[in-house]
Amino acid sequence: MRAKITYFVTAAVLVVYFVLVGSRGLLLIQQGTWLTVAFGTAVLALPVIGIWFLWKNTRFVTRANRLAAELDAEGGLPVDELVRTPSGRIDRDAADEVFARRRAETEDTPDDWRCWFRLAIAYHDARDTPRARKAMQHAIALHEAARA
């Protein structure tokens, strides 16, 4: 719940920032000189890119949460079985065994979104964000293809 509140507060602050930056860009364009129009156009590009990025991330999180809810209803959410050091970091040697099992499960059933979801969670727990995101995107794509 705390993560959702943080996400929504951050998104709201970003939207306010985009509005402020966009209004400054419009003011620059209204000045009418070639230099201010060029700067105003460049400034307007920032909120457009930011809004697109925010929309893509919100869409990704919404879909991933939908998969998590469906998997939870089936009783298939993965258990955190990664061994941690006393400081809370993942023990990489022990984590390799968990990753090997998750990858083997995914290789055995490559069209099952549930396996990809569990692999994404294992990567996320190990703080391997790029792999976690790619695995989750693949799980979402498989889930959507199965529903179509």
VOKE-246719 format. One record per atom (N, C-alpha, C): x, y, z. Coordinates in pm, whole numbers, padded with zeros to 5 digits, always signed. Example, Ala and Ser with C-alpha at 12.3 -4.5 7.8 and 13.67 -1.06 7.14 Angstrom:
+01319-00569+00780 +01230-00450+00780 +01320-00330+00780 +01285-00225+00708 +01367-00106+00714 +01290+00003+00787 
end
This chain:
+00082-00119+00000 +00000+00000+00000 +00087+00126+00000 +00196+00121+00078 +00284+00236+00085 +00347+00266-00051 +00381+00160-00125 +00441+00179-00258 +00341+00246-00353 +00213+00210-00343 +00111+00272-00428 +00096+00421-00397 +00095+00453-00269 +00082+00594-00230 +00202+00673-00280 +00320+00618-00261 +00442+00684-00309 +00437+00703-00460 +00392+00601-00532 +00384+00610-00677 +00287+00720-00720 +00170+00723-00659 +00070+00823-00697 +00114+00965-00660 +00179+00981-00546 +00229+01114-00508 +00337+01159-00606 +00428+01069-00639 +00533+01102-00735 +00474+01135-00871 +00376+01057-00915 +00311+01083-01044 +00241+01218-01043 +00175+01252-00933 +00106+01381-00924 +00206+01496-00928 +00317+01482-00858 +00420+01586-00860 +00475+01601-01002 +00496+01489-01070 +00545+01495-01208 +00446+01565-01300 +00318+01536-01284 +00217+01601-01369 +00217+01752-01345 +00227+01794-01220 +00234+01937-01191 +00359+01997-01256 +00470+01927-01245 +00594+01974-01308 +00576+01984-01459 +00513+01885-01520 +00492+01888-01666 +00406+02007-01707 +00304+02037-01627 +00218+02152-01657 +00299+02282-01647 +00379+02295-01542 +00460+02416-01526 +00561+02431-01641 +00629+02323-01675 +00726+02330-01783 +00656+02359-01915 +00542+02294-01938 +00467+02318-02061 +00421+02462-02073 +00378+02521-01962 +00334+02661-01968 +00451+02754-01999 +00569+02722-01947 +00689+02802-01978 +00725+02788-02126 +00710+02668-02177 +00737+02649-02320 +00642+02729-02407 +00514+02731-02369 +00416+02811-02445 +00447+02960-02435 +00488+03007-02318 +00526+03148-02303 +00644+03184-02393 +00739+03094-02401 +00854+03118-02490 +00811+03125-02636 +00722+03036-02675 +00674+03035-02814 +00597+03163-02844 +00519+03212-02748 +00440+03333-02768 +00526+03458-02785 +00651+03452-02742 +00740+03566-02761 +00762+03595-02910 +00763+03489-02992 +00762+03507-03136 +00895+03518-03206 +01006+03528-03135 +01134+03533-03204 +01178+03391-03238 +01263+03379-03336 +01305+03245-03378 +01374+03171-03264 +01450+03242-03182 +01521+03179-03072 +01425+03131-02963 +01330+03215-02923 +01236+03174-02817 +01141+03065-02865 +01105+03069-02995 +01020+02962-03049 +01096+02829-03048 +01224+02833-03084 +01306+02711-03082 +01319+02658-02940 +01350+02747-02845 +01361+02705-02705 +01226+02656-02651 +01119+02726-02684 +00986+02686-02638 +00947+02549-02689 +00979+02522-02815 +00949+02390-02873 +01030+02281-02802 +01157+02310-02776 +01241+02214-02704 +01189+02190-02562 +01147+02297-02498 +01094+02285-02361 +00964+02205-02361 +00880+02222-02463 +00755+02145-02472 +00779+01997-02495 +00893+01964-02553 +00923+01822-02576 +00943+01748-02444 +00995+01815-02343 +01020+01750-02215 +00893+01695-02149 +00786+01774-02137 +00664+01717-02076 +00603+01606-02162 +00614+01617-02293 +00559+01512-02380 +00631+01380-02354 +00763+01385-02350 +00841+01264-02322 +00810+01213-02181 +00801+01303-02085 +00773+01264-01947 +00636+01200-01931 +00536+01257-01996 +00401+01200-01987 +00397+01062-02053 +00465+01047-02166 +00470+00916-02233 +00537+00814-02141 +00650+00851-02080 +00722+00762-01990 +00636+00724-01869 +00569+00821-01810 +00482+00796-01696 +00367+00703-01733 +00308+00727-01851 +00197+00642-01897 +00244+00499-01920 +00360+00480-01984 +00412+00345-02010 +00440+00272-01879 +00500+00341-01783 +00531+00276-01655 +00405+00244-01577 +00308+00334-01577 +00182+00308-01508 +00110+00188-01570 +00112+00182-01700 +00049+00070-01771 +00120-00062-01737 +00253-00060-01733 +00330-00179-01699 +00298-00227-01557 +00298-00133-01462 +00271-00168-01322 +00129-00221-01306 +00034-00159-01374 -00106-00204-01365 -00120-00347-01417 -00057-00375-01529 -00065-00511-01586 +00005-00613-01498 +00122-00576-01446 +00195-00668-01358 +00115-00696-01231 +00052-00595-01176 -00031-00615-01057 -00152-00703-01087 -00207-00690-01206 -00319-00774-01246 -00275-00921-01252 -00156-00945-01308 -00104-01082-01312 -00079-01135-01171 -00024-01050-01084 +00002-01091-00946 -00128-01129-00875 -00232-01050-00896 -00362-01080-00833 -00419-01211-00886 -00406-01233-01016 -00458-01359-01074 -00379-01478-01022 -00246-01465-01016 -00164-01575-00967 -00188-01599-00818 -00212-01493-00743 -00243-01506-00601 -00375-01581-00582 -00472-01550-00665 -00602-01619-00656 -00587-01768-00686 -00491-01802-00770 -00465-01943-00803 -00377-02011-00698 -00320-01931-00608 -00228-01986-00508 -00090-02014-00564 -00053-01943-00671 +00073-01971-00737 +00180-01865-00721 +00161-01771-00628 +00266-01671-00608 +00391-01739-00554 +00508-01695-00601 +00632-01760-00555 +00665-01721-00411 +00729-01814-00344 +00776-01790-00208 +00919-01738-00220 +00953-01638-00140 +01089-01585-00142 +01180-01688-00075 +01255-01759-00159 +01343-01861-00107 +01490-01826-00124 +01517-01698-00149 +01655-01654-00165 +01720-01639-00028 +01840-01692-00017 +01916-01685+00109 +01978-01546+00119 +01965-01487+00236 +02016-01351+00257 +02129-01351+00361 +02217-01256+00343 +02325-01237+00441 +02265-01164+00561 +02337-01155+00673 +02284-01083+00789 +02247-00937+00759 +02313-00878+00661 +02282-00739+00627 +02158-00728+00537 +02106-00842+00490 +01986-00841+00408 +02011-00856+00259 +02137-00859+00220 +02169-00877+00078 +02149-01022+00037 +02125-01040-00092 +02106-01174-00145 +02242-01244-00152 +02247-01369-00103 +02367-01452-00117 +02369-01503-00261 +02459-01449-00343 +02460-01477-00486 +02481-01625-00516 +02564-01693-00436 +02588-01835-00462 +02460-01916-00442 +02389-01888-00335 +02263-01959-00308 +02155-01916-00408 +02160-01791-00452 +02060-01742-00546 +02073-01809-00681 +02194-01849-00719 +02213-01916-00848 +02130-02043-00858 +02114-02114-00747 +02033-02236-00747 +01885-02203-00771 +01837-02097-00708 +01698-02055-00726 +01676-02011-00871 +01771-01932-00925 +01758-01887-01063 +01761-02005-01159 +01847-02103-01131 +01855-02221-01218 +01722-02295-01219 +01658-02309-01103 +01527-02376-01097 +01421-02297-01172 +01420-02165-01151 +01321-02080-01219 +01343-02081-01371 +01470-02075-01414 +01498-02078-01558 +01461-02214-01617 +01489-02322-01544 +01453-02456-01592 +01302-02468-01605 +01230-02416-01507 +01083-02417-01512 +01034-02338-01634 +01099-02226-01662 +01060-02142-01775 +01096-02209-01907 +01211-02277-01912 +01250-02348-02034 +01159-02468-02060 +01113-02534-01954 +01023-02649-01970 +00887-02607-02024 +00839-02493-01981 +00709-02443-02027 +00724-02296-02068 +00786-02272-02184 +00817-02133-02224 +00694-02049-02258 +00579-02112-02278 +00459-02037-02312 +00369-02011-02192 +00416-02043-02072 +00336-02023-01951 +00377-01892-01884 +00284-01800-01881 +00314-01668-01824 +00347-01677-01676 +00292-01778-01609 +00315-01794-01465 +00463-01819-01436 +00528-01902-01518 +00671-01930-01500 +00754-01804-01521 +00719-01727-01624 +00791-01603-01651 +00769-01503-01537 +00649-01501-01482 +00621-01411-01370 +00709-01448-01251 +00715-01577-01217 +00797-01621-01105 +00946-01593-01128 +00990-01607-01253 +01130-01574-01286 +01154-01424-01267 +01058-01343-01309 +01071-01198-01292 +01080-01161-01145 +01001-01226-01062 +01004-01198-00918 +01140-01237-00858 +01194-01350-00902 +01326-01391-00852 +01432-01289-00892 +01428-01243-01017 +01523-01140-01060 +01503-01011-00980 +01378-00974-00956 +01350-00852-00880 +01404-00863-00738 +01382-00977-00676 +01431-00997-00540 +01583-00988-00533 +01649-01029-00640 +01795-01023-00645 +01846-00888-00695 +01754-00794-00714 +01785-00658-00759 +01847-00654-00898 +01804-00748-00983 +01845-00748-01123 +01728-00690-01203 +01713-00559-01196 +01597-00490-01252 +01581-00509-01403 +01687-00497-01482 +01666-00514-01627 +01610-00652-01664 +01666-00757-01606 +01614-00891-01635 +01473-00910-01579 +01449-00855-01462 +01315-00867-01403 +01212-00800-01492 +01244-00682-01542 +01150-00609-01627 +01124-00683-01758 +01230-00736-01819 +01213-00811-01945 +01130-00937-01924 +01157-01008-01814 +01081-01129-01785 +00934-01095-01758 +00909-00986-01686 +00771-00946-01657 +00700-00902-01785 +00770-00829-01873 +00710-00789-02000 +00673-00911-02082 +00759-01013-02079 +00728-01136-02152 +00607-01207-02090 +00601-01208-01957 +00485-01270-01890 +00357-01197-01927 +00361-01065-01931 +00243-00986-01967 +00201-01016-02110 +00300-01022-02201 +00269-01050-02342 +00207-01189-02358 +00261-01288-02287 +00205-01424-02294 +00063-01427-02237 +00041-01355-02127 -00090-01353-02065 -00192-01289-02158 -00155-01179-02221 -00247-01111-02312 -00275-01195-02437 -00172-01267-02484 -00191-01354-02601 -00284-01471-02566 -00273-01521-02445 -00360-01632-02403 -00504-01589-02389 -00527-01463-02354 -00663-01413-02336 -00728-01377-02469 -00646-01353-02572 -00702-01309-02701 -00763-01421-02779 
end
